[in-house]
Structures are given as structure tokens and as C-alpha cells.
Amino acid sequence: MHNYQMMNGHGVDSSWGFVMMLLWAVIIAGIILVIVRFARGHEHRGVSPRGQDAVDIVKERYAKGEIDKEQFEQLKKDLAK
């Protein structure tokens, strides 16, 4: 009779049900996380990690003196295409 009690939800089987439910919750949360990261990756394509686009970077380089006015104008033209 002891085995019957373990099988009807008062023993080991009920804890396995909880473990399986928890496992599925973790799997579903992981899938959602992967989808969100994948979507954000496509959304921010062409943008640097600091939130700058290519033209902003060219402007920053010109302001720092890394490129001259001619290079700046050419890069802006190239990026506008």
C-alpha cells in the first residue's frame, strides 16, 4: 500500500511534476530571451555599441582632427549612398 501512496501524488511523483514544470519554464524563458536578443541585433545593425551611427562617428573623427575636411566630406557623401 505504501507504493500506491507514492504514485497518487503524495510522494516522489509530485515533486517530479514540479521539476518538469520548472524545466519547461526555463526552456520557454530561454527561447524568449534568444528571440529578443536576435530581434534587437537586427534592429541595431549599423549602429555602434554607444548608439552612434556611421555619420556621427565621421563627425567625431573630424572634430578630433583625425581626418581633414576633404576626407570628412567624402566620407559623408559615401555614407549617404
C-alpha positions as CSV (number, residue, x, y, z in Angstrom):
1,M,0.0,0.0,0.0
2,H,2.9,2.3,0.6
3,N,3.8,2.2,-3.2
4,Y,0.2,3.3,-4.0
5,Q,0.6,6.4,-1.9
6,M,3.8,7.4,-3.7
7,M,2.1,7.1,-7.1
8,N,-1.0,9.1,-6.3
9,G,0.7,12.5,-5.7
10,H,1.8,12.2,-2.1
11,G,5.3,11.1,-2.7
12,V,8.2,11.3,-5.2
13,D,5.9,11.7,-8.3
14,S,4.5,15.1,-7.2
15,S,8.0,16.5,-6.8
16,W,9.0,15.3,-10.3
17,G,5.9,17.1,-11.7
18,F,7.2,20.3,-10.2
19,V,10.7,19.7,-11.5
20,M,9.3,19.1,-15.1
21,M,7.2,22.2,-14.9
22,L,10.2,24.3,-13.7
23,L,12.3,22.8,-16.5
24,W,9.7,23.8,-19.2
25,A,9.5,27.3,-17.7
26,V,13.3,27.6,-18.0
27,I,13.3,26.3,-21.6
28,I,10.5,28.7,-22.6
29,A,12.2,31.7,-20.9
30,G,15.4,30.8,-22.8
31,I,13.7,30.7,-26.1
32,I,12.1,34.1,-25.5
33,L,15.5,35.5,-24.5
34,V,17.1,34.2,-27.7
35,I,14.3,35.7,-29.8
36,V,14.5,39.1,-28.1
37,R,18.3,39.3,-28.5
38,F,18.1,38.2,-32.1
39,A,15.5,40.8,-32.8
40,R,17.5,43.6,-31.1
41,G,20.6,42.6,-33.0
42,H,18.8,43.2,-36.3
43,E,17.2,46.3,-35.1
44,H,20.6,47.9,-34.2
45,R,22.5,46.8,-37.2
46,G,24.8,49.6,-38.5
47,V,24.9,51.3,-35.1
48,S,27.9,51.3,-32.8
49,P,27.6,50.0,-29.2
50,R,27.5,53.6,-27.9
51,G,24.4,54.3,-30.1
52,Q,26.3,56.3,-32.8
53,D,25.7,55.7,-36.4
54,A,28.4,56.0,-39.1
55,V,27.9,59.7,-39.8
56,D,28.2,60.5,-36.1
57,I,31.5,58.7,-36.0
58,V,32.8,60.5,-39.0
59,K,31.8,63.8,-37.4
60,E,33.6,62.9,-34.2
61,R,36.7,61.9,-36.1
62,Y,36.6,65.3,-37.9
63,A,36.2,67.2,-34.7
64,K,39.1,65.4,-33.1
65,G,41.3,66.2,-36.1
66,E,41.8,62.6,-37.2
67,I,40.5,63.4,-40.7
68,D,40.6,66.6,-42.8
69,K,37.7,68.5,-44.3
70,E,38.1,66.8,-47.7
71,Q,38.1,63.3,-46.2
72,F,35.1,64.3,-44.0
73,E,33.1,65.5,-47.0
74,Q,34.0,62.4,-49.0
75,L,33.0,60.0,-46.2
76,K,29.7,61.8,-45.6
77,K,29.0,61.5,-49.3
78,D,29.9,57.8,-49.4
79,L,27.7,57.1,-46.3
80,A,24.7,58.9,-47.8
81,K,24.5,56.4,-50.6
